[in-house]
Structure formats: structure tokens, C-alpha cells
Amino acid sequence: MPPPRLHPLDRSPRVERINGWLEQAWERGWSNYPTLDANVLREKAGYDPSICVRDDADTADFDAKLDALCKALADEAKLNSLGRTIAHGQLVRVIKQRQSLGDLWAMRPESLETQLAAPIIVLGQMRSGTTRIHRLLATDPAHSSTRFCDSWAPVPPTSKLMPDLRPMGSAAALAMARAVNPWLDTVHPFGAARADEELGWLASALDHATYEAQWRIPSFSRWSEARDPAPTIREFARILKTDAAHHGNAATPRVMKCPQFSEHLPALLDAFPNARLVIASRDNEEVLHSCISLVANQMAVQSDNADLDWIESEWRRKLSLRENRLQSAISQFDGPTSHLTYSGLNQDWEREITRTYADLGLDLSPAALGAMRSEMKKAEAGSHHGHAAQLKQFSGDQPPT
């Protein structure tokens, strides 16, 4: 049971202790001060873009994003010692993953020719019910989904004789994250091998969604929003094909979900023109307040200068941008589409899911409905229900002095 979270910028006392330990370790030479210099990060990760199957444009896109992100972290993020360590570790991991994926595709180019069934893409803002919709659809035995561990560790074992240790690695990483941030599961229900969004695959291509939700990097966000997302989506599609080939489920419709998809929808539909769309919506102010809580929870851990007013202003802008791009894209899409509301799901989720299957031309089998009922029972006991109580607590509250 986590301690009460009385303000959006509350953080565990462990953060202060870890900051002190890190600073002491650097002062005494027990560990190296974590650099955020893009070229040093490339060298540390053993980055050699010549060993891969990506074209020059996609390689240049990744390099430009890495340079811009590192500059924004240095100029704007005001990271504390833990935040700097986390940023360093994340970027080294992403660069290593990119190199390992390139090595894998050079060794197994046939994985990139994997033919995929038409996916089911869940769209909508953060905090609008997309996770609930995604997990309900993913429980259907006729569908496939992406495990959390595969999203954040997209390189599968290179041999069928090797055990897949990614669930254990992700479980350990989540345990460490929960120790630092005891409210982690109240803002999103995690599970190492549980169906989850493909945000990690976007992060592997240095898409800005992951990073702007934890660090104050407005220059990188705006620069990225103005760029063509096609290289990001091409990398995403390569990883999806690799994951489907590894798990042997390419012929099964993949249920995919990520709020960032709304921002990149034209490029996503170019890559998956036969997709079926499920669009979630919720009251704008409710979405905003929930987003502020989530982002504040992440930023407070990694910066001693997190600003709640700035977070609210930035995410009001961000949600408006995503909504405008989503509406523009779906106005030009004539494929199967279903619209779900947060309130409708709360009132009668079985009715709404039944209608969604009809809208998409899918068969809702008794086995699927039974699996969904089990998922809802499991979700009823989830820690994320505590987030609503936190939001009520925050209403009208002031930051602690």
C-alpha cells in the first residue's frame, strides 16, 4: 500500500537519499558522472550505423533527434542527480537497442518481410480509457498484443535455444521503479508480461512522447512535432514485424495502443492502410487534470524544479495538438472505425464493446467475452483506482512549503 500522495509533485523520501548517494559516489570517484553528450553516448553504446538495414534518411533522423534531445536536456530539463542518471541510462539503452536491432536485421532480413494481419489501433488521449479498451480487446483469443517487456526490450533472443529473459528483466526494472516511485501503479497499471502499449518502440526511434512526459524539454517537443514522423513509424513497423515473427502471431490481428498514435496517425495509416480504428474520448478537463498528475509524478522524481503551472500549460497545448491531428486524420479515413466514451464504458462496458465489435466487423465470441469479464474483475482490484482519490485530494491544494 503506497503512502498518501497529497500533492501532484510529491515524491518519495528515497529520491533525496538516492540523490545524496549518487553525488557522494561521484565526488569520491566510485562512479563516473553520467554524461549527456550525444557523441560520448554513441561511443559508450558502441553505435555503428553502417551495420544495419536502415537507409541514410532514417539514420540521419535518429542522429538528429539524439543531438536535439541531448541539447534540450542540458539547456532546459534541470535534472537532479537521479534524473541525470536515469536520462543517461535511458539514452545508452536506446542506442544499444538500435544497434542490436540493426545487427539482428542484417542477420535475419527475412523478419522484415513478415506479412501482418490488419491491426486494431486504439486511439485517444492519455487518461481517456485507452488502456482499458486495449486490454479488453487484447484478451480476445482471436487477437494478439504486445507485452510490456517486449515494448521496452524489443530485441528478442537471437536463437530459439536461448531463453527469453525479458519478462524477468522488466519485472526487476519495475520493482526498482516502484521502490523509487511508490505511486507508479496508480497512474498506470503495469505488469512485465502484461499487454501494454507500444510506447517503448516509439522511444526506440527517439520519438518525443516518452521523453516529454518525464522531462521539461519544450524545444525538443516542438522541434519533433514539426518533423515528418515517417522515419519513426518505419522503425516502429520493423520492430512490430520482428516481434510478430518471433512470437509466431503475425496472422493474428494485433491490438495496438499508444496516445502518441493520435499525433502520428497519417504516417501510421500509410504504414497500416488496412487498420481498424477504435477511438476513445473523455471530458477534456478530466483528461487534462489526469495528465497533469501523471506528468508531475514523473518530473518530480527527476527534477527539483518541476513547475506545476508550466506542466498544466504545456499539456493543455499538447492535448489540443493531438486532438486536432487526430480529427484531421480520421476525417480522411474511410476504414472500419468505432467511437467509445469513458462514461459509456463506465456505465456498461459489455454493451459498448459489443457495439465496437459490430462497428469493426468482428465476431465477439463467448470465449472472448469470458476473457474480458475476467480482465475486468482483475482490473477492479488494481492500484490505478487510487488515482481518482489522488485527483480529488489535489483539487484546490497548494504545493507544500
TORDREN-714229 format. One record per residue (C-alpha): residue in three letters; residue number from 0; x negated, y, z. Coordinates in Angstrom, 2 decimals. Example, Ala and Ser with C-alpha at 12.3 -4.5 7.8 and 13.67 -1.06 7.14 Angstrom:
+-----+-----+---------+---------+---------+
: res :   n :       u :       v :       w :
+-----+-----+---------+---------+---------+
: ALA :   0 :  -12.30 :   -4.50 :    7.80 :
: SER :   1 :  -13.67 :   -1.06 :    7.14 :
+-----+-----+---------+---------+---------+
***
This chain:
+-----+-----+---------+---------+---------+
: res :   n :       u :       v :       w :
+-----+-----+---------+---------+---------+
: MET :   0 :    0.00 :    0.00 :    0.00 :
: PRO :   1 :   -1.69 :    3.27 :   -1.09 :
: PRO :   2 :   -1.77 :    6.24 :    1.28 :
: PRO :   3 :    0.75 :    9.07 :    0.68 :
: ARG :   4 :   -0.07 :   11.30 :   -2.27 :
: LEU :   5 :    1.08 :   14.70 :   -1.10 :
: HIS :   6 :   -0.18 :   16.84 :   -3.99 :
: PRO :   7 :   -0.99 :   16.15 :   -7.66 :
: LEU :   8 :   -4.67 :   16.95 :   -7.07 :
: ASP :   9 :   -5.05 :   14.71 :   -4.03 :
: ARG :  10 :   -7.90 :   12.24 :   -4.24 :
: SER :  11 :   -9.28 :    9.51 :   -2.06 :
: PRO :  12 :  -11.96 :   10.38 :    0.53 :
: ARG :  13 :  -14.04 :    7.73 :   -1.24 :
: VAL :  14 :  -14.64 :   10.23 :   -4.05 :
: GLU :  15 :  -16.56 :   12.56 :   -1.72 :
: ARG :  16 :  -18.56 :    9.67 :   -0.34 :
: ILE :  17 :  -19.45 :    8.37 :   -3.80 :
: ASN :  18 :  -20.47 :   11.87 :   -4.93 :
: GLY :  19 :  -22.81 :   12.05 :   -1.93 :
: TRP :  20 :  -24.31 :    8.63 :   -2.62 :
: LEU :  21 :  -24.92 :    9.46 :   -6.28 :
: GLU :  22 :  -26.59 :   12.77 :   -5.50 :
: GLN :  23 :  -28.80 :   11.12 :   -2.90 :
: ALA :  24 :  -29.77 :    8.38 :   -5.36 :
: TRP :  25 :  -30.77 :   10.95 :   -7.98 :
: GLU :  26 :  -32.73 :   13.08 :   -5.51 :
: ARG :  27 :  -34.68 :   10.08 :   -4.24 :
: GLY :  28 :  -35.32 :    8.64 :   -7.68 :
: TRP :  29 :  -33.31 :    5.48 :   -7.08 :
: SER :  30 :  -31.39 :    6.05 :  -10.30 :
: ASN :  31 :  -31.57 :    8.39 :  -13.26 :
: TYR :  32 :  -29.40 :   11.48 :  -13.59 :
: PRO :  33 :  -26.79 :   10.50 :  -16.21 :
: THR :  34 :  -27.31 :   12.41 :  -19.41 :
: LEU :  35 :  -24.54 :   13.65 :  -21.69 :
: ASP :  36 :  -26.91 :   14.46 :  -24.55 :
: ALA :  37 :  -25.42 :   12.79 :  -27.64 :
: ASN :  38 :  -28.76 :   11.79 :  -29.15 :
: VAL :  39 :  -30.02 :   10.26 :  -25.89 :
: LEU :  40 :  -26.75 :    8.37 :  -25.53 :
: ARG :  41 :  -27.15 :    6.97 :  -29.05 :
: GLU :  42 :  -30.68 :    5.84 :  -28.26 :
: LYS :  43 :  -29.69 :    4.26 :  -24.96 :
: ALA :  44 :  -26.85 :    2.35 :  -26.62 :
: GLY :  45 :  -29.10 :    1.07 :  -29.42 :
: TYR :  46 :  -26.99 :    2.74 :  -32.09 :
: ASP :  47 :  -27.91 :    1.89 :  -35.68 :
: PRO :  48 :  -25.05 :    2.87 :  -38.01 :
: SER :  49 :  -26.79 :    1.28 :  -41.00 :
: ILE :  50 :  -25.81 :   -2.17 :  -39.65 :
: CYS :  51 :  -22.06 :   -2.13 :  -40.20 :
: VAL :  52 :  -19.41 :   -2.22 :  -42.90 :
: ARG :  53 :  -18.10 :    1.32 :  -42.39 :
: ASP :  54 :  -18.54 :    3.85 :  -45.16 :
: ASP :  55 :  -20.52 :    7.06 :  -44.82 :
: ALA :  56 :  -17.41 :    9.17 :  -44.17 :
: ASP :  57 :  -16.30 :    7.06 :  -41.22 :
: THR :  58 :  -19.82 :    7.02 :  -39.78 :
: ALA :  59 :  -20.10 :   10.80 :  -40.13 :
: ASP :  60 :  -16.70 :   11.22 :  -38.48 :
: PHE :  61 :  -17.77 :    9.25 :  -35.41 :
: ASP :  62 :  -21.07 :   11.11 :  -35.13 :
: ALA :  63 :  -19.37 :   14.50 :  -35.41 :
: LYS :  64 :  -16.86 :   13.54 :  -32.72 :
: LEU :  65 :  -19.59 :   12.32 :  -30.38 :
: ASP :  66 :  -21.54 :   15.56 :  -30.77 :
: ALA :  67 :  -18.44 :   17.70 :  -30.24 :
: LEU :  68 :  -17.27 :   15.72 :  -27.21 :
: CYS :  69 :  -20.66 :   15.88 :  -25.51 :
: LYS :  70 :  -20.82 :   19.64 :  -26.08 :
: ALA :  71 :  -17.33 :   20.12 :  -24.61 :
: LEU :  72 :  -18.25 :   18.01 :  -21.58 :
: ALA :  73 :  -21.33 :   20.15 :  -20.99 :
: ASP :  74 :  -19.61 :   23.51 :  -21.60 :
: GLU :  75 :  -16.10 :   23.04 :  -20.19 :
: ALA :  76 :  -15.44 :   19.95 :  -18.10 :
: LYS :  77 :  -17.15 :   20.99 :  -14.82 :
: LEU :  78 :  -17.66 :   17.35 :  -13.85 :
: ASN :  79 :  -18.67 :   16.34 :  -10.38 :
: SER :  80 :  -21.31 :   13.67 :   -9.84 :
: LEU :  81 :  -18.82 :   10.81 :  -10.13 :
: GLY :  82 :  -17.23 :   12.38 :  -13.19 :
: ARG :  83 :  -20.58 :   12.77 :  -14.91 :
: THR :  84 :  -21.44 :    9.15 :  -14.14 :
: ILE :  85 :  -18.08 :    7.97 :  -15.48 :
: ALA :  86 :  -18.43 :   10.07 :  -18.64 :
: HIS :  87 :  -21.95 :    8.77 :  -19.26 :
: GLY :  88 :  -20.83 :    5.18 :  -18.77 :
: GLN :  89 :  -17.77 :    5.51 :  -20.97 :
: LEU :  90 :  -19.69 :    7.01 :  -23.87 :
: VAL :  91 :  -22.52 :    4.49 :  -23.71 :
: ARG :  92 :  -19.94 :    1.70 :  -23.67 :
: VAL :  93 :  -18.08 :    3.15 :  -26.67 :
: ILE :  94 :  -21.28 :    3.50 :  -28.71 :
: LYS :  95 :  -22.34 :   -0.05 :  -27.83 :
: GLN :  96 :  -18.90 :   -1.36 :  -28.76 :
: ARG :  97 :  -19.07 :    0.40 :  -32.10 :
: GLN :  98 :  -22.45 :   -1.15 :  -32.79 :
: SER :  99 :  -21.26 :   -4.61 :  -31.71 :
: LEU : 100 :  -18.16 :   -4.37 :  -33.88 :
: GLY : 101 :  -20.30 :   -3.39 :  -36.86 :
: ASP : 102 :  -22.60 :   -6.36 :  -36.21 :
: LEU : 103 :  -19.58 :   -8.67 :  -35.94 :
: TRP : 104 :  -18.05 :   -7.44 :  -39.21 :
: ALA : 105 :  -21.36 :   -7.82 :  -41.01 :
: MET : 106 :  -21.45 :  -11.42 :  -39.78 :
: ARG : 107 :  -17.73 :  -12.11 :  -40.37 :
: PRO : 108 :  -16.47 :   -9.84 :  -43.13 :
: GLU : 109 :  -13.51 :  -12.17 :  -43.69 :
: SER : 110 :  -11.92 :  -10.93 :  -40.45 :
: LEU : 111 :  -11.35 :   -7.58 :  -42.14 :
: GLU : 112 :   -9.26 :   -9.28 :  -44.84 :
: THR : 113 :   -6.76 :  -10.61 :  -42.27 :
: GLN : 114 :   -3.19 :  -10.20 :  -43.52 :
: LEU : 115 :   -0.94 :   -8.81 :  -40.81 :
: ALA : 116 :    2.80 :   -9.19 :  -40.29 :
: ALA : 117 :    4.79 :   -5.96 :  -40.27 :
: PRO : 118 :    4.18 :   -4.39 :  -36.85 :
: ILE : 119 :    6.72 :   -2.90 :  -34.47 :
: ILE : 120 :    5.43 :    0.50 :  -33.33 :
: VAL : 121 :    6.79 :    2.12 :  -30.18 :
: LEU : 122 :    6.56 :    5.92 :  -30.37 :
: GLY : 123 :    7.28 :    8.70 :  -27.91 :
: GLN : 124 :    5.70 :   10.94 :  -25.34 :
: MET : 125 :    3.79 :    9.74 :  -22.32 :
: ARG : 126 :    6.19 :    9.07 :  -19.44 :
: SER : 127 :    9.23 :    8.68 :  -21.73 :
: GLY : 128 :    9.77 :    4.95 :  -21.17 :
: THR : 129 :    7.45 :    3.67 :  -23.88 :
: THR : 130 :    5.70 :    1.21 :  -21.55 :
: ARG : 131 :    9.00 :   -0.37 :  -20.50 :
: ILE : 132 :   10.18 :   -0.67 :  -24.12 :
: HIS : 133 :    6.81 :   -2.03 :  -25.24 :
: ARG : 134 :    6.65 :   -4.71 :  -22.57 :
: LEU : 135 :   10.24 :   -5.79 :  -23.12 :
: LEU : 136 :    9.65 :   -6.24 :  -26.85 :
: ALA : 137 :    6.27 :   -7.88 :  -26.22 :
: THR : 138 :    7.82 :  -10.62 :  -24.06 :
: ASP : 139 :    9.74 :  -11.94 :  -27.07 :
: PRO : 140 :    8.06 :  -15.23 :  -28.12 :
: ALA : 141 :    8.56 :  -14.17 :  -31.73 :
: HIS : 142 :    6.22 :  -11.19 :  -31.21 :
: SER : 143 :    2.58 :  -10.66 :  -30.31 :
: SER : 144 :    0.94 :   -7.88 :  -28.31 :
: THR : 145 :   -2.44 :   -6.58 :  -27.21 :
: ARG : 146 :   -3.87 :   -7.47 :  -23.82 :
: PHE : 147 :   -5.27 :   -4.65 :  -21.69 :
: CYS : 148 :   -8.65 :   -6.38 :  -21.63 :
: ASP : 149 :   -8.75 :   -6.65 :  -25.43 :
: SER : 150 :   -7.81 :   -3.00 :  -25.85 :
: TRP : 151 :  -10.69 :   -1.78 :  -23.71 :
: ALA : 152 :  -13.17 :   -4.51 :  -24.69 :
: PRO : 153 :  -12.39 :   -5.04 :  -28.39 :
: VAL : 154 :  -15.39 :   -7.22 :  -29.25 :
: PRO : 155 :  -14.33 :  -10.90 :  -28.99 :
: PRO : 156 :  -16.74 :  -13.78 :  -28.31 :
: THR : 157 :  -18.79 :  -14.49 :  -31.41 :
: SER : 158 :  -18.33 :  -18.26 :  -31.07 :
: LYS : 159 :  -15.31 :  -20.40 :  -30.24 :
: LEU : 160 :  -17.59 :  -22.30 :  -27.88 :
: MET : 161 :  -18.09 :  -19.17 :  -25.77 :
: PRO : 162 :  -15.55 :  -18.42 :  -23.02 :
: ASP : 163 :  -13.62 :  -15.18 :  -23.31 :
: LEU : 164 :  -14.69 :  -13.35 :  -20.16 :
: ARG : 165 :  -12.89 :  -10.11 :  -21.00 :
: PRO : 166 :   -9.95 :  -10.69 :  -18.61 :
: MET : 167 :  -12.36 :  -11.17 :  -15.71 :
: GLY : 168 :  -14.42 :   -8.15 :  -16.69 :
: SER : 169 :  -11.31 :   -5.97 :  -16.95 :
: ALA : 170 :   -9.97 :   -7.29 :  -13.65 :
: ALA : 171 :  -13.22 :   -6.29 :  -11.96 :
: ALA : 172 :  -13.14 :   -2.85 :  -13.61 :
: LEU : 173 :   -9.54 :   -2.30 :  -12.49 :
: ALA : 174 :  -10.42 :   -3.35 :   -8.94 :
: MET : 175 :  -13.21 :   -0.76 :   -8.86 :
: ALA : 176 :  -10.91 :    1.90 :  -10.32 :
: ARG : 177 :   -8.25 :    1.17 :   -7.70 :
: ALA : 178 :  -10.83 :    1.45 :   -4.94 :
: VAL : 179 :  -11.71 :    4.95 :   -6.12 :
: ASN : 180 :   -8.16 :    5.96 :   -7.08 :
: PRO : 181 :   -5.57 :    4.24 :   -4.85 :
: TRP : 182 :   -2.66 :    5.72 :   -6.85 :
: LEU : 183 :   -3.79 :    4.31 :  -10.18 :
: ASP : 184 :   -0.97 :    1.77 :  -10.48 :
: THR : 185 :    1.70 :    4.28 :   -9.50 :
: VAL : 186 :    1.04 :    6.29 :  -12.65 :
: HIS : 187 :    0.79 :    3.23 :  -14.92 :
: PRO : 188 :    1.27 :   -0.48 :  -14.09 :
: PHE : 189 :   -1.97 :   -2.24 :  -15.07 :
: GLY : 190 :   -2.91 :   -5.90 :  -15.48 :
: ALA : 191 :   -6.12 :   -7.23 :  -17.02 :
: ALA : 192 :   -4.40 :   -9.75 :  -19.31 :
: ARG : 193 :   -1.05 :   -7.97 :  -19.45 :
: ALA : 194 :    0.42 :   -6.49 :  -22.63 :
: ASP : 195 :   -0.70 :   -2.89 :  -22.82 :
: GLU : 196 :   -1.15 :   -0.02 :  -25.23 :
: GLU : 197 :   -3.93 :    0.08 :  -27.80 :
: LEU : 198 :   -5.41 :    3.28 :  -26.36 :
: GLY : 199 :   -8.78 :    1.59 :  -25.95 :
: TRP : 200 :   -9.02 :    1.01 :  -29.70 :
: LEU : 201 :   -8.43 :    4.70 :  -30.35 :
: ALA : 202 :  -11.03 :    5.53 :  -27.71 :
: SER : 203 :  -13.49 :    3.27 :  -29.55 :
: ALA : 204 :  -13.17 :    5.61 :  -32.51 :
: LEU : 205 :  -13.60 :    8.63 :  -30.16 :
: ASP : 206 :  -10.05 :    9.77 :  -30.66 :
: HIS : 207 :   -9.41 :   12.58 :  -28.19 :
: ALA : 208 :   -6.35 :   11.12 :  -26.38 :
: THR : 209 :   -8.28 :    9.14 :  -23.77 :
: TYR : 210 :  -10.71 :   11.91 :  -23.03 :
: GLU : 211 :   -8.41 :   14.93 :  -22.83 :
: ALA : 212 :   -6.28 :   13.10 :  -20.24 :
: GLN : 213 :   -9.20 :   12.89 :  -17.80 :
: TRP : 214 :  -11.48 :   15.84 :  -18.58 :
: ARG : 215 :  -10.91 :   19.53 :  -19.26 :
: ILE : 216 :  -12.25 :   19.73 :  -22.83 :
: PRO : 217 :   -9.88 :   22.06 :  -24.74 :
: SER : 218 :  -12.36 :   22.85 :  -27.53 :
: PHE : 219 :  -12.68 :   19.14 :  -28.35 :
: SER : 220 :   -8.89 :   18.65 :  -28.23 :
: ARG : 221 :   -8.15 :   21.48 :  -30.64 :
: TRP : 222 :  -11.04 :   20.60 :  -32.94 :
: SER : 223 :   -9.86 :   16.99 :  -33.06 :
: GLU : 224 :   -6.19 :   17.91 :  -33.59 :
: ALA : 225 :   -7.18 :   19.85 :  -36.71 :
: ARG : 226 :   -9.11 :   16.94 :  -38.23 :
: ASP : 227 :   -7.92 :   14.18 :  -40.53 :
: PRO : 228 :   -7.10 :   11.16 :  -38.32 :
: ALA : 229 :   -7.58 :    8.70 :  -41.21 :
: PRO : 230 :  -11.08 :    7.55 :  -40.07 :
: THR : 231 :   -9.71 :    6.87 :  -36.59 :
: ILE : 232 :   -6.80 :    4.83 :  -37.97 :
: ARG : 233 :   -9.09 :    2.91 :  -40.35 :
: GLU : 234 :  -11.22 :    1.86 :  -37.36 :
: PHE : 235 :   -8.05 :    1.02 :  -35.43 :
: ALA : 236 :   -6.84 :   -1.21 :  -38.29 :
: ARG : 237 :  -10.19 :   -3.00 :  -38.48 :
: ILE : 238 :  -10.06 :   -3.76 :  -34.75 :
: LEU : 239 :   -6.43 :   -4.91 :  -35.00 :
: LYS : 240 :   -7.28 :   -7.33 :  -37.81 :
: THR : 241 :  -10.24 :   -8.65 :  -35.82 :
: ASP : 242 :   -8.10 :   -9.14 :  -32.71 :
: ALA : 243 :   -5.35 :  -10.90 :  -34.69 :
: ALA : 244 :   -7.85 :  -13.18 :  -36.39 :
: HIS : 245 :   -9.46 :  -14.07 :  -33.05 :
: HIS : 246 :   -6.14 :  -14.89 :  -31.37 :
: GLY : 247 :   -4.63 :  -16.53 :  -34.46 :
: ASN : 248 :   -1.44 :  -14.42 :  -34.34 :
: ALA : 249 :   -1.74 :  -12.35 :  -37.50 :
: ALA : 250 :    1.51 :  -13.79 :  -38.87 :
: THR : 251 :    3.43 :  -12.68 :  -35.77 :
: PRO : 252 :    4.71 :   -9.08 :  -35.63 :
: ARG : 253 :    2.51 :   -7.09 :  -33.27 :
: VAL : 254 :    4.34 :   -4.78 :  -30.87 :
: MET : 255 :    2.09 :   -1.73 :  -30.55 :
: LYS : 256 :    2.44 :    1.35 :  -28.38 :
: CYS : 257 :    0.46 :    4.48 :  -27.66 :
: PRO : 258 :    1.76 :    8.04 :  -27.16 :
: GLN : 259 :   -1.07 :    9.27 :  -29.37 :
: PHE : 260 :    0.53 :    7.45 :  -32.31 :
: SER : 261 :    3.03 :   10.33 :  -32.49 :
: GLU : 262 :    0.18 :   12.70 :  -33.28 :
: HIS : 263 :   -1.28 :   10.44 :  -35.97 :
: LEU : 264 :    1.92 :    8.99 :  -37.42 :
: PRO : 265 :    1.42 :    9.85 :  -41.13 :
: ALA : 266 :   -2.00 :    8.18 :  -41.15 :
: LEU : 267 :   -0.64 :    5.24 :  -39.14 :
: LEU : 268 :    2.20 :    4.70 :  -41.62 :
: ASP : 269 :   -0.24 :    4.91 :  -44.51 :
: ALA : 270 :   -2.11 :    2.02 :  -42.90 :
: PHE : 271 :    1.08 :    0.08 :  -41.98 :
: PRO : 272 :    3.75 :    1.13 :  -44.50 :
: ASN : 273 :    5.99 :   -1.85 :  -43.62 :
: ALA : 274 :    6.17 :   -0.94 :  -39.91 :
: ARG : 275 :    9.36 :   -0.87 :  -37.87 :
: LEU : 276 :    9.62 :    2.11 :  -35.51 :
: VAL : 277 :   11.12 :    2.39 :  -32.03 :
: ILE : 278 :   11.27 :    5.99 :  -30.82 :
: ALA : 279 :   11.65 :    6.77 :  -27.11 :
: SER : 280 :   12.83 :   10.10 :  -25.73 :
: ARG : 281 :   13.36 :   11.68 :  -22.32 :
: ASP : 282 :   14.18 :   15.13 :  -20.96 :
: ASN : 283 :   11.26 :   17.42 :  -21.86 :
: GLU : 284 :   10.76 :   18.88 :  -18.38 :
: GLU : 285 :   10.84 :   15.43 :  -16.77 :
: VAL : 286 :    8.19 :   14.27 :  -19.23 :
: LEU : 287 :    6.06 :   17.35 :  -18.58 :
: HIS : 288 :    6.14 :   17.00 :  -14.80 :
: SER : 289 :    5.25 :   13.32 :  -15.00 :
: CYS : 290 :    2.40 :   14.05 :  -17.44 :
: ILE : 291 :    1.02 :   16.76 :  -15.16 :
: SER : 292 :    0.95 :   14.25 :  -12.31 :
: LEU : 293 :   -0.86 :   11.63 :  -14.40 :
: VAL : 294 :   -3.47 :   14.02 :  -15.80 :
: ALA : 295 :   -4.05 :   15.72 :  -12.44 :
: ASN : 296 :   -4.60 :   12.32 :  -10.86 :
: GLN : 297 :   -7.37 :   11.58 :  -13.38 :
: MET : 298 :   -9.01 :   15.01 :  -13.41 :
: ALA : 299 :   -9.10 :   15.41 :   -9.64 :
: VAL : 300 :  -11.34 :   12.35 :   -9.32 :
: GLN : 301 :  -13.89 :   13.59 :  -11.84 :
: SER : 302 :  -13.98 :   17.33 :  -11.22 :
: ASP : 303 :  -13.96 :   19.52 :   -8.12 :
: ASN : 304 :  -12.45 :   22.34 :  -10.20 :
: ALA : 305 :   -9.25 :   20.77 :  -11.54 :
: ASP : 306 :   -6.68 :   23.53 :  -12.13 :
: LEU : 307 :   -3.01 :   22.58 :  -11.92 :
: ASP : 308 :   -1.80 :   25.71 :  -13.74 :
: TRP : 309 :   -4.17 :   25.00 :  -16.62 :
: ILE : 310 :   -3.07 :   21.36 :  -16.77 :
: GLU : 311 :    0.58 :   22.42 :  -16.98 :
: SER : 312 :   -0.10 :   24.96 :  -19.72 :
: GLU : 313 :   -2.28 :   22.60 :  -21.75 :
: TRP : 314 :    0.10 :   19.67 :  -21.54 :
: ARG : 315 :    3.13 :   21.79 :  -22.38 :
: ARG : 316 :    1.24 :   22.72 :  -25.54 :
: LYS : 317 :    0.14 :   19.13 :  -26.13 :
: LEU : 318 :    3.61 :   17.63 :  -25.78 :
: SER : 319 :    5.03 :   20.23 :  -28.16 :
: LEU : 320 :    2.37 :   19.42 :  -30.76 :
: ARG : 321 :    3.05 :   15.68 :  -30.54 :
: GLU : 322 :    6.81 :   16.17 :  -30.75 :
: ASN : 323 :    6.51 :   18.42 :  -33.81 :
: ARG : 324 :    4.22 :   16.00 :  -35.59 :
: LEU : 325 :    6.45 :   13.04 :  -34.72 :
: GLN : 326 :    9.60 :   14.71 :  -36.01 :
: SER : 327 :    7.87 :   15.82 :  -39.20 :
: ALA : 328 :    6.61 :   12.31 :  -39.92 :
: ILE : 329 :    9.82 :   10.40 :  -39.17 :
: SER : 330 :   11.83 :   12.81 :  -41.33 :
: GLN : 331 :    9.93 :   11.35 :  -44.29 :
: PHE : 332 :   10.09 :    7.70 :  -43.17 :
: ASP : 333 :   12.87 :    5.53 :  -44.58 :
: GLY : 334 :   11.97 :    2.22 :  -42.95 :
: PRO : 335 :   13.77 :    0.50 :  -40.04 :
: THR : 336 :   13.99 :    2.82 :  -37.04 :
: SER : 337 :   15.67 :    2.71 :  -33.64 :
: HIS : 338 :   16.02 :    5.51 :  -31.07 :
: LEU : 339 :   16.10 :    4.84 :  -27.32 :
: THR : 340 :   16.57 :    7.25 :  -24.45 :
: TYR : 341 :   15.12 :    6.96 :  -20.97 :
: SER : 342 :   18.54 :    7.46 :  -19.42 :
: GLY : 343 :   20.15 :    4.88 :  -21.70 :
: LEU : 344 :   17.59 :    2.27 :  -20.68 :
: ASN : 345 :   18.21 :    3.06 :  -17.03 :
: GLN : 346 :   21.96 :    2.65 :  -17.48 :
: ASP : 347 :   21.95 :   -0.63 :  -19.42 :
: TRP : 348 :   18.68 :   -1.86 :  -20.85 :
: GLU : 349 :   20.18 :   -5.06 :  -22.31 :
: ARG : 350 :   22.72 :   -3.07 :  -24.31 :
: GLU : 351 :   20.03 :   -0.73 :  -25.60 :
: ILE : 352 :   17.58 :   -3.49 :  -26.51 :
: THR : 353 :   20.35 :   -5.43 :  -28.27 :
: ARG : 354 :   21.12 :   -2.34 :  -30.34 :
: THR : 355 :   17.41 :   -1.86 :  -31.08 :
: TYR : 356 :   17.10 :   -5.39 :  -32.47 :
: ALA : 357 :   20.12 :   -4.75 :  -34.69 :
: ASP : 358 :   18.65 :   -1.43 :  -35.89 :
: LEU : 359 :   15.38 :   -3.15 :  -36.81 :
: GLY : 360 :   16.99 :   -6.19 :  -38.43 :
: LEU : 361 :   15.51 :   -8.57 :  -35.83 :
: ASP : 362 :   17.02 :  -11.62 :  -34.17 :
: LEU : 363 :   17.36 :  -11.33 :  -30.40 :
: SER : 364 :   17.09 :  -14.97 :  -29.32 :
: PRO : 365 :   18.22 :  -16.38 :  -25.96 :
: ALA : 366 :   14.56 :  -17.14 :  -25.21 :
: ALA : 367 :   13.62 :  -13.51 :  -25.84 :
: LEU : 368 :   16.43 :  -12.18 :  -23.68 :
: GLY : 369 :   15.49 :  -14.56 :  -20.87 :
: ALA : 370 :   11.85 :  -13.45 :  -21.03 :
: MET : 371 :   12.95 :   -9.81 :  -20.93 :
: ARG : 372 :   15.07 :  -10.39 :  -17.85 :
: SER : 373 :   12.05 :  -11.95 :  -16.13 :
: GLU : 374 :    9.93 :   -8.98 :  -17.13 :
: MET : 375 :   12.46 :   -6.55 :  -15.69 :
: LYS : 376 :   12.55 :   -8.46 :  -12.39 :
: LYS : 377 :    8.77 :   -8.32 :  -12.22 :
: ALA : 378 :    8.79 :   -4.63 :  -13.04 :
: GLU : 379 :   11.27 :   -3.88 :  -10.26 :
: ALA : 380 :    8.57 :   -4.74 :   -7.73 :
: GLY : 381 :    5.87 :   -2.71 :   -9.49 :
: SER : 382 :    3.85 :    0.03 :   -7.79 :
: HIS : 383 :    4.78 :    2.51 :  -10.52 :
: HIS : 384 :    8.17 :    3.09 :   -8.90 :
: GLY : 385 :    6.31 :    5.06 :   -6.24 :
: HIS : 386 :    5.55 :    7.73 :   -8.82 :
: ALA : 387 :    9.11 :    9.08 :   -8.73 :
: ALA : 388 :    8.79 :    9.57 :   -4.97 :
: GLN : 389 :    5.47 :   11.35 :   -5.50 :
: LEU : 390 :    7.03 :   13.73 :   -8.02 :
: LYS : 391 :    9.76 :   14.64 :   -5.54 :
: GLN : 392 :    7.09 :   15.28 :   -2.91 :
: PHE : 393 :    5.19 :   17.57 :   -5.29 :
: SER : 394 :    8.24 :   19.74 :   -6.05 :
: GLY : 395 :    7.57 :   23.18 :   -4.63 :
: ASP : 396 :    4.41 :   22.01 :   -2.90 :
: GLN : 397 :    1.25 :   24.10 :   -2.78 :
: PRO : 398 :   -2.34 :   22.89 :   -3.07 :
: PRO : 399 :   -3.99 :   22.07 :    0.25 :
: THR : 400 :   -6.38 :   24.73 :    1.51 :
+-----+-----+---------+---------+---------+
***
